[in-house]
Amino acid sequence: MNGKLDNTRNIGIMAHIDAGKTTTTERILYYTGINYKLGEVHDGTATMDWMVQEQERGITITSAATTVYWDYRNQQYRINIIDTPGHVDFTVEVERSLRVLDGAIAIFCAVGGVEPQSETVWHQANKYKVPRISYINKMDRTGADFFHVIEQIREKLGASPVPVQLPIGAEENFIGIVDLISNKAYTWDDVSLGREFSEIPVPEEMVEEVALYRMKLIEGTAEENDVLLHKFLEDPHSITEDEIVNELRKATIQGRITPVLCGSSFKNKGVQLLIDAIAEFLPSPYDMPPVTGLNTFTNKEEARHPDPSEPFTALAFKIAADPFVGRIAFFRVYSGKLEAGEAVLNTRTNKKERLLRIMLMHANKQNPLKQVEAGDIAAAVGFKDIRTGDTLCEIKHPLVLETMVFPEPVINMAIEPRTQDDVEKLTLALNKLTEEDPTFQVRFDDETGQTLISGMGELHLDIISDRIRREFNIEVNRGNPQVAYKEAITDVVVHHEVYKKQTGGRGSFADLVIEISPADKGIKGLQFINEIKGGNIPREFIPAIEKGLRSAMTNGPIIGFPIESVKVKLLDGSYHSVDSDSNAFQIAAGIAFRAASRKAKAIILEPLMRFEIVTPSEYMGEVTSDLTKRRGHVEAVEPRIGNQVIRGCVPLAEMFGYVTTLRSLTSGRATEMLEFLRYEATPKEIQDEVLYKIRGYVPVY
């Protein structure tokens, strides 16, 4: 085994907004000696929040990577950390980070517990099978309840939380932690900013509780292993600390449990034990299954192990623009090794790319590296064409790893430069930003002549506009945010299309019959079914037909919004031996689709958002009444320390500027959280309003 890899941890820190991710990361940087003073989010001095917008707003916008070293049990561990945003508008940062990580720390607020974005990031981690430990932060805050949060993790997330620590006190009386594995208690020294901590006897009032939870932990551990079960039945206390850790580690890596720790990062309590837990419970690259991909030479699936001697394989998971060095690509190396200056193959473009410089990132600072190898997370410059999700590999051993799928934007906004001189500069700036962020899209509306930018929410587009002004020095005018509607068809229509064009020489001919209908449940995009029999249309023209259909889906029949999903069956057709080609069938498919969709009773779909509003109890009536006026549906209300938590769903169209309304309704004391849920049919009267606003009239179908 490679000792370096065995002691490497690639982890992410994920949570709901304001749970304390960046504060916890700053403590880890301080206690591991990377930083010599504590950075604070509220002061704008956090290392990982390096963007100006992050420092001004006190939120994390972009994921930042760093590497720390930690000595634990006479071994040095290398921990690559990615600090991710908590705000739902930047969920893409969490998605692409989890795709390349081996483990994660899920942070929960001891007061807020499992909040909406906590659920989102937990499910994202489930999707990529990322083992995780849970850290209940803010134990010093009023209303902190360790066991209530554990219950929420079990109920809301469907997880199996296993407490490996207990807090000593809570709220203002929180003074330390009992480690159930070692059966030791610890308190932290405020003068040294938590750098020094002491072992103390387990408080008398906790002895019984600690004994109970420690016995539960030992019993659960014993059930994992027949040898340990035999030992447990003979003498429960004969099971050693190492045996407990080994079984917990195994169950964590398999995703069956999540060890639960606690602390107060802001008050510098518990962070060192959290770093120990990263080393103890989270996997090294060796503990994770090898990555698999498709070999483009052999067309067979191949595995790549975390071994420097295997062919180089890496996944680019993030692209960033740096004003000094240009485009930076962050990548995770799964196998092999690579030296700076070497060329690799990008399997998406099938072109060679030379990595001029390889760097180890510390937030926005770059430390040059001579080489990278399996298990490393690094960044490189020198790419001509690189996108998020591209596989980079050895030229002689091409492999395509599974790429990433990102959510589609739900909000549009028109944007234009204030001066004509900046038109070209704005186009370049928008191109760079779309390269960085897969959930940010730009399109030109032919009918209005406007440039439309699309994103995940008002904050997302606000940050983009701010970056255009600061980073690219372009002043822009912005339109009001608009909902990114979609269209859908509700009927089954069969259409026969014959496309003929004669230009004097060789002509164009395509003949096809298609049936369009709503897609099967759960399918997004085009569900294409080829039912051609007997070679009525040659096989080589079928991909062109599919391409024409996909292209036509971008403009729906009602008003030109994209069609979310549709099933198209290719039933029949014919061709001409001279005049037919792929281009003719592509054009014919587009014309056929547009004609059929106009007859298929199209409707407009609107984005539905999930909301969570925390409001003082006395404003409960006003808030729920206002939500009802906005077509909101309240699904649950639960008490939380003098407040009421209201959950439900509401159309995005009704929620523009809602923050201001909520503040005035509750004297600024309520908070809200919106998250995309799904697209749903727009009621007829609302659909007519949308059409009237955009076109000035309601078309008749």
C-alpha positions as CSV (number, residue, x, y, z in Angstrom):
1,M,0.0,0.0,0.0
2,N,1.1,3.6,-0.7
3,G,1.5,5.2,2.7
4,K,0.8,8.6,1.3
5,L,-2.5,7.5,-0.2
6,D,-3.5,5.5,2.8
7,N,-3.3,8.6,4.9
8,T,-5.0,10.9,2.3
9,R,-8.5,12.2,2.8
10,N,-10.4,14.0,0.1
11,I,-13.4,15.6,1.9
12,G,-16.0,18.3,1.5
13,I,-17.8,20.4,4.1
14,M,-21.5,20.7,3.3
15,A,-24.5,22.1,5.1
16,H,-27.5,24.5,5.0
17,I,-26.6,28.2,4.8
18,D,-25.4,29.6,8.2
19,A,-24.7,26.2,9.8
20,G,-21.0,27.2,10.1
21,K,-19.2,25.5,7.2
22,T,-16.7,28.3,6.5
23,T,-16.1,29.0,10.3
24,T,-15.3,25.3,10.8
25,T,-12.9,25.3,7.9
26,E,-11.2,28.4,9.2
27,R,-10.7,26.6,12.6
28,I,-9.3,23.5,10.8
29,L,-6.8,25.8,8.9
30,Y,-5.8,27.5,12.2
31,Y,-5.3,24.3,14.3
32,T,-3.4,22.5,11.5
33,G,-1.0,25.4,11.3
34,I,-1.9,26.5,7.8
35,N,-3.1,29.9,9.1
36,Y,-1.5,31.8,11.9
37,K,-4.6,33.8,12.8
38,L,-8.3,33.0,12.9
39,G,-10.3,34.2,9.9
40,E,-13.9,35.2,10.6
41,V,-16.9,35.2,8.2
42,H,-18.6,38.2,9.9
43,D,-15.4,40.3,9.7
44,G,-14.9,39.4,6.0
45,T,-11.5,37.8,6.9
46,A,-12.2,34.1,6.2
47,T,-9.5,32.6,4.0
48,M,-11.9,30.4,2.1
49,D,-14.4,33.2,1.3
50,W,-11.9,35.1,-0.9
51,M,-14.3,36.7,-3.4
52,V,-15.2,40.3,-2.7
53,Q,-18.9,39.4,-2.9
54,E,-18.4,36.7,-0.3
55,Q,-16.6,39.0,2.1
56,E,-19.3,41.7,1.7
57,R,-22.3,39.4,2.1
58,G,-20.8,36.9,4.6
59,I,-21.8,33.9,2.5
60,T,-19.9,31.4,0.5
61,I,-20.6,31.6,-3.2
62,T,-17.9,29.4,-4.8
63,S,-16.4,26.2,-3.5
64,A,-12.8,26.7,-2.4
65,A,-10.1,24.0,-2.1
66,T,-7.2,23.7,0.3
67,T,-4.9,21.1,1.8
68,V,-3.9,20.6,5.4
69,Y,-1.7,18.2,7.4
70,W,-2.7,16.6,10.7
71,D,-0.7,14.4,13.1
72,Y,-2.8,11.7,14.6
73,R,-1.7,8.5,16.4
74,N,1.9,8.9,15.2
75,Q,0.9,9.3,11.6
76,Q,0.6,12.3,9.4
77,Y,-2.6,12.7,7.4
78,R,-3.0,14.8,4.3
79,I,-6.5,16.3,4.1
80,N,-7.7,17.9,0.9
81,I,-10.8,20.0,1.9
82,I,-13.4,21.6,-0.3
83,D,-15.6,24.2,1.5
84,T,-18.9,24.4,-0.4
85,P,-21.7,27.1,-0.4
86,G,-24.9,26.6,1.6
87,H,-27.2,28.8,-0.4
88,V,-29.5,26.9,-2.8
89,D,-28.7,29.2,-5.7
90,F,-25.1,27.8,-5.7
91,T,-26.0,24.1,-5.3
92,V,-24.0,23.4,-8.5
93,E,-20.8,24.0,-6.4
94,V,-21.9,21.2,-4.0
95,E,-22.9,18.9,-6.8
96,R,-19.6,19.0,-8.6
97,S,-17.5,18.8,-5.4
98,L,-19.3,15.7,-4.1
99,R,-18.8,14.0,-7.5
100,V,-15.0,13.9,-6.9
101,L,-14.8,13.5,-3.1
102,D,-14.3,10.4,-1.1
103,G,-16.0,11.7,2.1
104,A,-17.8,14.6,3.6
105,I,-18.6,16.4,6.9
106,A,-22.3,17.3,7.1
107,I,-22.7,20.2,9.5
108,F,-25.9,20.9,11.3
109,C,-26.9,23.8,13.5
110,A,-27.8,22.6,17.0
111,V,-30.8,25.0,16.9
112,G,-32.0,24.8,13.3
113,G,-31.3,21.1,12.9
114,V,-32.0,19.5,9.5
115,E,-33.0,22.5,7.3
116,P,-34.0,22.4,3.6
117,Q,-30.6,22.7,2.1
118,S,-29.3,20.1,4.6
119,E,-31.7,17.7,3.0
120,T,-30.6,18.7,-0.6
121,V,-26.9,18.2,0.0
122,W,-27.5,15.0,2.0
123,H,-29.4,13.6,-1.0
124,Q,-26.7,14.8,-3.4
125,A,-24.2,12.9,-1.2
126,N,-26.4,9.8,-1.4
127,K,-26.5,10.1,-5.2
128,Y,-22.7,9.9,-5.4
129,K,-22.4,7.4,-2.5
130,V,-20.2,9.7,-0.4
131,P,-19.6,8.4,3.2
132,R,-20.0,11.2,5.7
133,I,-19.7,12.1,9.4
134,S,-22.1,14.6,11.0
135,Y,-21.0,17.5,13.2
136,I,-23.7,19.3,15.3
137,N,-22.3,22.8,15.5
138,K,-23.3,25.9,17.5
139,M,-23.9,23.9,20.8
140,D,-23.4,27.3,22.6
141,R,-26.5,28.9,21.0
142,T,-29.8,29.4,22.8
143,G,-32.1,26.6,22.0
144,A,-29.3,24.1,21.1
145,D,-30.5,20.5,21.4
146,F,-28.1,17.7,20.5
147,F,-30.5,14.8,20.7
148,H,-33.3,16.6,18.9
149,V,-31.0,17.1,15.9
150,I,-29.9,13.4,16.0
151,E,-33.6,12.5,15.8
152,Q,-34.1,14.8,12.8
153,I,-31.1,13.2,11.0
154,R,-32.8,9.9,11.5
155,E,-36.4,10.9,10.6
156,K,-35.8,13.6,7.8
157,L,-32.7,12.1,6.2
158,G,-33.5,8.4,6.7
159,A,-29.9,8.0,8.0
160,S,-28.5,6.0,10.9
161,P,-26.8,8.5,13.2
162,V,-24.5,7.0,15.8
163,P,-23.3,9.5,18.6
164,V,-19.6,9.1,19.3
165,Q,-19.6,12.2,21.5
166,L,-21.9,13.8,24.0
167,P,-21.9,17.6,24.8
168,I,-21.1,18.7,28.3
169,G,-23.9,21.2,28.9
170,A,-25.7,23.3,26.2
171,E,-26.4,26.9,25.3
172,E,-24.3,29.2,27.5
173,N,-23.4,26.3,29.7
174,F,-21.7,24.3,26.9
175,I,-18.2,23.8,28.2
176,G,-16.8,20.7,26.5
177,I,-17.3,17.2,25.1
178,V,-17.3,13.6,26.3
179,D,-15.7,11.2,23.8
180,L,-17.7,7.9,24.1
181,I,-15.0,5.8,22.4
182,S,-12.2,6.7,24.8
183,N,-14.6,7.5,27.7
184,K,-12.7,10.8,28.2
185,A,-14.0,14.3,28.7
186,Y,-12.4,17.5,27.3
187,T,-12.6,21.3,27.8
188,W,-11.0,24.0,25.7
189,D,-8.9,27.0,26.7
190,D,-10.4,30.3,25.6
191,V,-7.1,32.3,26.0
192,S,-5.3,30.2,23.4
193,L,-8.4,30.4,21.1
194,G,-9.1,26.8,21.6
195,R,-5.6,25.6,20.5
196,E,-5.0,24.2,24.0
197,F,-7.5,21.7,25.5
198,S,-7.5,19.6,28.6
199,E,-8.8,16.2,29.7
200,I,-11.1,16.3,32.7
201,P,-13.1,13.7,34.6
202,V,-16.6,13.0,33.2
203,P,-18.9,15.3,35.1
204,E,-20.8,13.4,37.9
205,E,-24.2,14.3,36.6
206,M,-23.3,12.7,33.2
207,V,-21.7,9.4,34.4
208,E,-24.9,7.4,34.0
209,E,-25.8,8.9,30.6
210,V,-22.2,8.4,29.2
211,A,-22.2,4.8,30.5
212,L,-25.6,4.2,28.7
213,Y,-24.6,5.7,25.4
214,R,-21.1,4.1,25.5
215,M,-22.7,0.7,26.1
216,K,-25.1,1.3,23.1
217,L,-22.0,2.2,21.0
218,I,-20.1,-1.0,22.0
219,E,-23.2,-3.2,21.5
220,G,-23.7,-1.7,18.0
221,T,-20.1,-2.3,17.2
222,A,-20.2,-5.9,18.4
223,E,-23.2,-6.6,16.2
224,E,-21.0,-5.8,13.2
225,N,-18.5,-8.6,13.8
226,D,-19.0,-12.2,15.0
227,V,-15.7,-12.2,16.9
228,L,-16.5,-9.0,18.7
229,L,-20.0,-10.3,19.5
230,H,-18.5,-13.3,21.2
231,K,-16.2,-10.9,23.2
232,F,-19.2,-8.7,24.0
233,L,-21.2,-11.6,25.4
234,E,-18.3,-12.7,27.6
235,D,-17.3,-9.1,28.7
236,P,-18.6,-5.9,27.1
237,H,-15.6,-4.0,28.5
238,S,-13.1,-6.2,26.8
239,I,-13.8,-4.6,23.4
240,T,-10.9,-2.1,22.7
241,E,-11.0,1.5,21.4
242,D,-9.3,0.3,18.2
243,E,-11.9,-2.4,17.6
244,I,-14.7,0.2,18.1
245,V,-13.0,2.6,15.6
246,N,-12.4,-0.1,13.0
247,E,-16.0,-1.3,13.0
248,L,-17.4,2.3,12.9
249,R,-15.0,3.2,10.1
250,K,-16.1,0.1,8.1
251,A,-19.8,0.9,8.6
252,T,-19.3,4.6,7.7
253,I,-17.4,3.9,4.5
254,Q,-20.2,1.4,3.5
255,G,-22.7,4.3,4.1
256,R,-24.7,2.3,6.7
257,I,-24.1,4.8,9.6
258,T,-23.0,8.4,10.1
259,P,-20.9,9.0,13.3
260,V,-22.2,12.2,15.1
261,L,-19.9,14.7,16.8
262,C,-20.6,18.0,18.3
263,G,-19.0,21.3,19.2
264,S,-19.0,25.1,18.7
265,S,-16.6,26.1,15.9
266,F,-17.1,29.9,16.6
267,K,-16.2,29.3,20.3
268,N,-13.3,27.1,19.3
269,K,-14.6,24.0,21.0
270,G,-14.5,20.5,19.5
271,V,-12.7,21.1,16.2
272,Q,-9.5,19.1,16.9
273,L,-11.6,16.0,17.7
274,L,-13.5,16.6,14.4
275,I,-10.1,16.5,12.5
276,D,-9.3,13.3,14.4
277,A,-12.6,11.9,13.3
278,I,-11.8,12.7,9.6
279,A,-8.7,10.6,10.0
280,E,-10.5,7.8,11.9
281,F,-13.8,7.4,10.0
282,L,-13.6,8.9,6.5
283,P,-12.1,6.8,3.6
284,S,-8.8,7.1,1.9
285,P,-8.8,6.7,-2.0
286,Y,-8.0,3.0,-1.4
287,D,-11.2,2.5,0.6
288,M,-13.4,3.7,-2.3
289,P,-14.3,1.4,-5.3
290,P,-12.3,2.1,-8.5
291,V,-13.8,4.5,-11.0
292,T,-15.2,3.0,-14.2
293,G,-15.4,4.5,-17.6
294,L,-15.8,3.7,-21.3
295,N,-12.6,3.0,-23.3
296,T,-13.2,4.9,-26.6
297,F,-10.8,2.5,-28.4
298,T,-12.3,-0.8,-27.4
299,N,-15.8,0.5,-26.5
300,K,-15.6,-1.6,-23.3
301,E,-16.0,-0.5,-19.7
302,E,-12.7,-0.3,-17.8
303,A,-11.8,0.3,-14.2
304,R,-9.1,2.6,-12.9
305,H,-7.6,2.0,-9.4
306,P,-5.9,4.7,-7.2
307,D,-2.5,3.5,-8.3
308,P,0.3,5.8,-9.6
309,S,1.4,3.0,-12.0
310,E,-1.9,2.8,-13.8
311,P,-2.7,5.1,-16.9
312,F,-3.4,8.7,-15.9
313,T,-7.1,9.4,-15.5
314,A,-8.6,12.6,-14.0
315,L,-12.0,14.4,-13.9
316,A,-12.2,18.2,-14.3
317,F,-14.9,19.3,-11.8
318,K,-14.6,23.1,-11.8
319,I,-13.5,25.8,-14.1
320,A,-12.5,29.3,-12.8
321,A,-11.3,32.4,-14.5
322,D,-8.2,34.0,-12.9
323,P,-7.3,37.6,-13.9
324,F,-3.6,36.8,-13.9
325,V,-3.2,33.2,-15.2
326,G,-6.4,32.8,-17.2
327,R,-8.6,29.8,-17.1
328,I,-7.9,27.4,-14.2
329,A,-9.3,23.8,-14.2
330,F,-9.7,22.0,-10.9
331,F,-9.4,18.2,-11.3
332,R,-9.3,15.0,-9.3
333,V,-6.7,12.4,-10.2
334,Y,-8.1,8.9,-10.0
335,S,-5.2,6.9,-11.3
336,G,-1.6,7.4,-12.7
337,K,0.6,10.4,-12.4
338,L,1.3,13.5,-14.5
339,E,4.2,16.0,-14.6
340,A,3.8,19.7,-15.3
341,G,4.2,20.4,-19.0
342,E,2.9,17.0,-20.1
343,A,0.1,16.6,-22.6
344,V,-3.2,14.8,-21.8
345,L,-6.2,13.8,-23.9
346,N,-9.6,15.5,-23.3
347,T,-12.0,12.7,-24.3
348,R,-14.9,15.1,-25.0
349,T,-13.0,17.1,-27.6
350,N,-10.7,14.2,-28.5
351,K,-7.9,16.7,-28.6
352,K,-4.6,16.9,-26.7
353,E,-4.1,19.6,-24.1
354,R,-0.8,20.5,-22.5
355,L,-0.9,21.3,-18.8
356,L,1.6,24.2,-18.6
357,R,1.4,24.5,-14.8
358,I,0.0,22.3,-12.1
359,M,-0.9,23.9,-8.8
360,L,-2.0,23.0,-5.3
361,M,-4.8,25.5,-4.4
362,H,-5.2,27.2,-1.1
363,A,-8.5,29.2,-1.6
364,N,-7.4,31.7,-4.4
365,K,-3.6,31.2,-3.8
366,Q,-1.6,28.9,-6.0
367,N,1.4,26.8,-5.0
368,P,3.2,25.2,-8.0
369,L,3.6,21.4,-8.1
370,K,6.0,19.4,-10.2
371,Q,3.6,16.4,-10.5
372,V,0.3,15.0,-9.3
373,E,-0.7,11.4,-8.8
374,A,-3.6,9.2,-7.9
375,G,-5.7,10.6,-5.0
376,D,-4.7,14.2,-5.5
377,I,-7.0,17.2,-6.0
378,A,-5.1,20.0,-7.9
379,A,-5.6,22.7,-10.6
380,A,-3.9,23.4,-13.9
381,V,-3.6,26.2,-16.5
382,G,-3.0,25.9,-20.2
383,F,-6.3,24.4,-21.5
384,K,-7.6,25.6,-24.8
385,D,-11.0,24.0,-24.4
386,I,-12.2,22.6,-21.1
387,R,-15.6,22.2,-19.4
388,T,-16.9,20.9,-16.1
389,G,-17.2,17.1,-16.3
390,D,-14.5,16.6,-18.9
391,T,-12.3,13.5,-18.5
392,L,-8.5,14.0,-18.9
393,C,-6.5,10.9,-19.5
394,E,-3.3,9.4,-21.0
395,I,-3.3,9.8,-24.8
396,K,-2.7,6.0,-25.4
397,H,-5.3,5.0,-22.8
398,P,-8.5,7.0,-23.5
399,L,-11.3,6.6,-21.0
400,V,-14.6,8.6,-20.6
401,L,-15.8,8.8,-17.0
402,E,-19.4,9.4,-16.2
403,T,-20.0,13.1,-16.5
404,M,-22.1,15.4,-14.2
405,V,-25.8,16.4,-14.7
406,F,-26.8,19.8,-13.5
407,P,-30.2,21.4,-12.7
408,E,-31.6,23.8,-15.3
409,P,-32.0,27.5,-14.5
410,V,-35.4,28.7,-13.3
411,I,-35.1,32.5,-13.7
412,N,-34.2,34.8,-16.6
413,M,-33.1,38.4,-16.8
414,A,-32.4,40.7,-19.7
415,I,-29.0,42.4,-19.7
416,E,-27.2,44.9,-21.9
417,P,-24.1,47.1,-21.6
418,R,-24.5,50.8,-20.9
419,T,-22.2,51.8,-23.7
420,Q,-22.0,50.4,-27.2
421,D,-18.2,50.0,-26.8
422,D,-18.8,47.2,-24.2
423,V,-21.0,45.0,-26.4
424,E,-18.1,42.7,-27.5
425,K,-16.6,42.8,-24.0
426,L,-19.9,41.7,-22.5
427,T,-20.2,38.8,-24.9
428,L,-16.6,37.6,-23.9
429,A,-17.4,38.1,-20.2
430,L,-20.6,36.0,-20.4
431,N,-18.8,33.3,-22.3
432,K,-16.2,33.0,-19.5
433,L,-18.9,32.9,-16.8
434,T,-20.9,30.2,-18.6
435,E,-17.7,28.1,-18.8
436,E,-17.3,28.4,-15.0
437,D,-20.9,27.8,-14.0
438,P,-23.0,25.1,-15.7
439,T,-26.2,26.4,-14.2
440,F,-25.7,29.9,-15.7
441,Q,-26.9,30.1,-19.3
442,V,-27.0,32.9,-21.9
443,R,-29.2,33.1,-25.0
444,F,-30.1,35.8,-27.5
445,D,-33.8,36.4,-28.1
446,D,-34.3,36.9,-31.9
447,E,-37.7,38.5,-31.4
448,T,-36.8,41.1,-28.8
449,G,-33.1,41.5,-29.7
450,Q,-32.3,41.1,-26.0
451,T,-29.5,39.1,-24.4
452,L,-31.1,36.9,-21.7
453,I,-29.1,35.4,-18.8
454,S,-30.6,32.5,-16.8
455,G,-29.7,31.2,-13.3
456,M,-30.9,29.4,-10.2
457,G,-32.4,32.4,-8.4
458,E,-32.3,36.2,-7.9
459,L,-29.2,36.0,-5.7
460,H,-27.4,34.0,-8.4
461,L,-28.1,36.6,-11.1
462,D,-27.3,39.4,-8.8
463,I,-23.8,37.9,-8.1
464,I,-23.2,37.4,-11.8
465,S,-24.1,41.0,-12.6
466,D,-21.8,42.2,-9.8
467,R,-18.9,40.0,-11.1
468,I,-19.4,41.5,-14.6
469,R,-19.0,45.0,-13.1
470,R,-16.1,44.2,-10.8
471,E,-14.1,41.6,-12.7
472,F,-14.7,42.7,-16.3
473,N,-15.2,46.4,-15.6
474,I,-18.4,46.5,-17.6
475,E,-21.4,48.6,-16.4
476,V,-24.7,46.9,-17.4
477,N,-28.4,47.7,-17.4
478,R,-30.6,44.8,-16.0
479,G,-34.2,44.0,-16.7
480,N,-36.6,42.7,-14.1
481,P,-36.1,39.0,-13.3
482,Q,-38.5,36.8,-15.2
483,V,-39.6,33.2,-14.6
484,A,-38.0,30.6,-16.9
485,Y,-41.2,28.9,-18.0
486,K,-41.3,25.7,-20.1
487,E,-43.9,24.2,-22.3
488,A,-45.4,20.7,-22.5
489,I,-47.8,18.9,-24.8
490,T,-50.8,17.0,-23.4
491,D,-52.2,15.1,-26.5
492,V,-51.1,12.4,-28.9
493,V,-50.6,13.6,-32.5
494,V,-49.5,11.7,-35.6
495,H,-47.9,13.9,-38.3
496,H,-46.7,13.1,-41.9
497,E,-44.0,15.5,-43.2
498,V,-42.6,15.5,-46.7
499,Y,-39.7,17.9,-47.2
500,K,-38.7,18.6,-50.9
501,K,-36.3,21.2,-52.2
502,Q,-35.1,21.5,-55.8
503,T,-32.3,24.0,-56.5
504,G,-31.4,23.2,-60.1
505,G,-28.8,20.6,-59.2
506,R,-29.1,17.9,-56.6
507,G,-32.2,18.4,-54.5
508,S,-33.2,17.6,-50.9
509,F,-35.8,15.0,-50.0
510,A,-37.0,13.6,-46.7
511,D,-40.3,11.8,-45.9
512,L,-41.2,10.8,-42.3
513,V,-44.2,10.0,-40.1
514,I,-43.9,10.8,-36.4
515,E,-46.2,10.4,-33.4
516,I,-45.7,12.9,-30.5
517,S,-47.1,12.4,-27.0
518,P,-46.3,13.3,-23.4
519,A,-43.1,11.5,-22.2
520,D,-43.3,8.6,-19.8
521,K,-43.3,9.5,-16.1
522,G,-39.9,10.5,-14.8
523,I,-38.3,11.1,-18.2
524,K,-36.9,14.6,-19.0
525,G,-36.0,15.8,-22.4
526,L,-36.6,13.8,-25.6
527,Q,-37.8,10.2,-25.4
528,F,-37.0,9.0,-28.9
529,I,-38.3,5.6,-30.1
530,N,-37.4,4.4,-33.6
531,E,-40.0,2.0,-35.0
532,I,-38.8,2.0,-38.6
533,K,-39.0,-1.5,-40.1
534,G,-37.5,-2.8,-43.3
535,G,-35.1,0.0,-44.0
536,N,-37.8,2.6,-45.1
537,I,-35.4,5.2,-43.8
538,P,-31.7,4.1,-43.8
539,R,-30.1,3.7,-40.4
540,E,-27.5,6.4,-41.0
541,F,-30.3,9.1,-41.2
542,I,-31.8,8.2,-37.8
543,P,-29.3,10.3,-35.6
544,A,-30.0,13.3,-37.8
545,I,-33.8,12.9,-37.2
546,E,-33.2,12.8,-33.5
547,K,-30.9,15.9,-33.7
548,G,-33.6,17.8,-35.6
549,L,-36.2,16.8,-33.0
550,R,-34.0,17.9,-30.1
551,S,-33.3,21.2,-31.8
552,A,-37.0,21.9,-32.4
553,M,-37.8,21.2,-28.7
554,T,-35.9,24.4,-27.7
555,N,-38.9,26.5,-29.0
556,G,-42.3,25.4,-27.9
557,P,-45.5,26.1,-30.0
558,I,-47.2,28.5,-27.6
559,I,-44.6,31.2,-27.1
560,G,-41.2,29.7,-27.7
561,F,-40.3,28.4,-24.2
562,P,-38.4,25.1,-24.3
563,I,-40.4,21.9,-24.1
564,E,-39.5,20.1,-20.9
565,S,-40.2,16.5,-22.0
566,V,-41.8,14.7,-24.9
567,K,-42.0,11.2,-26.5
568,V,-41.5,11.0,-30.2
569,K,-42.0,7.7,-32.2
570,L,-40.6,7.5,-35.7
571,L,-43.3,5.4,-37.4
572,D,-42.6,5.4,-41.1
573,G,-41.0,7.3,-43.9
574,S,-39.2,7.0,-47.2
575,Y,-36.1,8.4,-48.9
576,H,-34.6,9.2,-52.3
577,S,-31.5,7.4,-53.3
578,V,-29.9,10.7,-54.7
579,D,-31.6,13.6,-53.0
580,S,-31.9,12.3,-49.5
581,D,-29.2,13.1,-46.9
582,S,-28.8,13.6,-43.2
583,N,-29.3,17.4,-43.5
584,A,-32.7,16.9,-45.3
585,F,-34.0,14.5,-42.6
586,Q,-32.8,16.8,-39.8
587,I,-34.7,19.7,-41.3
588,A,-37.8,17.6,-42.0
589,A,-37.8,16.3,-38.4
590,G,-37.7,19.9,-37.0
591,I,-40.6,21.0,-39.3
592,A,-42.6,17.8,-38.4
593,F,-42.1,18.4,-34.7
594,R,-43.2,22.0,-34.8
595,A,-46.3,21.2,-36.9
596,A,-47.3,18.3,-34.6
597,S,-46.7,20.2,-31.4
598,R,-49.0,23.0,-32.5
599,K,-51.8,20.4,-32.7
600,A,-51.0,18.6,-29.4
601,K,-52.7,20.9,-26.9
602,A,-49.6,22.6,-25.5
603,I,-49.6,24.1,-22.0
604,I,-47.1,26.3,-20.1
605,L,-45.3,24.9,-17.1
606,E,-44.0,27.1,-14.3
607,P,-41.3,26.3,-11.7
608,L,-42.7,25.4,-8.3
609,M,-40.5,26.2,-5.3
610,R,-40.2,24.5,-1.9
611,F,-40.2,27.1,0.9
612,E,-39.3,27.1,4.6
613,I,-40.1,30.2,6.6
614,V,-39.1,30.7,10.2
615,T,-41.3,33.4,11.8
616,P,-42.1,34.4,15.4
617,S,-45.4,32.9,16.5
618,E,-47.2,36.2,16.6
619,Y,-46.8,36.8,12.9
620,M,-47.9,33.3,11.9
621,G,-51.4,34.4,10.6
622,E,-50.1,37.3,8.4
623,V,-47.4,35.1,6.9
624,T,-49.6,32.1,6.0
625,S,-52.4,34.5,4.7
626,D,-49.8,36.2,2.4
627,L,-48.6,32.8,1.2
628,T,-52.1,31.8,0.3
629,K,-52.6,35.0,-1.8
630,R,-49.4,34.0,-3.6
631,R,-50.9,30.6,-4.6
632,G,-48.8,28.9,-1.9
633,H,-49.6,25.6,-0.3
634,V,-48.7,25.2,3.4
635,E,-47.8,21.5,4.0
636,A,-46.5,21.6,7.6
637,V,-46.0,23.9,10.6
638,E,-43.8,23.0,13.5
639,P,-42.7,24.9,16.6
640,R,-39.0,25.8,17.1
641,I,-38.0,27.8,20.2
642,G,-40.5,30.6,20.2
643,N,-40.8,30.5,16.4
644,Q,-42.9,28.6,13.9
645,V,-41.4,26.9,10.9
646,I,-43.8,26.9,7.9
647,R,-43.0,24.5,5.0
648,G,-44.7,24.1,1.7
649,C,-44.6,24.9,-2.0
650,V,-45.3,28.1,-4.0
651,P,-44.9,29.1,-7.7
652,L,-41.7,31.1,-8.3
653,A,-43.6,33.7,-10.3
654,E,-45.3,34.9,-7.1
655,M,-42.1,35.2,-5.0
656,F,-40.2,38.0,-6.6
657,G,-39.3,40.6,-4.0
658,Y,-40.8,38.4,-1.3
659,V,-37.9,39.1,1.2
660,T,-39.0,42.8,1.5
661,T,-42.7,41.8,2.0
662,L,-41.7,39.2,4.7
663,R,-39.6,41.8,6.5
664,S,-42.4,44.3,6.6
665,L,-44.9,41.6,7.8
666,T,-42.7,40.4,10.6
667,S,-40.7,43.6,11.6
668,G,-37.6,42.0,10.0
669,R,-37.7,39.0,12.4
670,A,-38.5,36.2,9.9
671,T,-36.2,34.3,7.5
672,E,-37.1,32.5,4.3
673,M,-35.5,29.8,2.2
674,L,-36.6,28.9,-1.4
675,E,-35.5,25.9,-3.3
676,F,-36.5,24.6,-6.8
677,L,-38.9,21.6,-6.5
678,R,-40.3,20.8,-9.9
679,Y,-42.2,22.2,-13.0
680,E,-46.0,22.1,-12.8
681,A,-48.8,23.1,-15.2
682,T,-49.7,26.8,-14.9
683,P,-53.4,27.4,-14.2
684,K,-55.4,28.6,-17.3
685,E,-56.0,32.2,-16.0
686,I,-52.3,32.6,-15.0
687,Q,-51.2,31.2,-18.4
688,D,-53.4,33.8,-20.2
689,E,-51.8,36.5,-18.0
690,V,-48.3,35.3,-18.9
691,L,-49.1,35.3,-22.7
692,Y,-50.7,38.7,-22.4
693,K,-47.7,40.2,-20.7
694,I,-45.3,38.8,-23.2
695,R,-47.3,39.1,-26.5
696,G,-50.0,41.6,-25.6
697,Y,-52.6,39.1,-26.6
698,V,-53.7,35.5,-25.9
699,P,-53.3,33.2,-28.9
700,V,-56.1,30.8,-29.6
701,Y,-55.2,27.2,-30.2
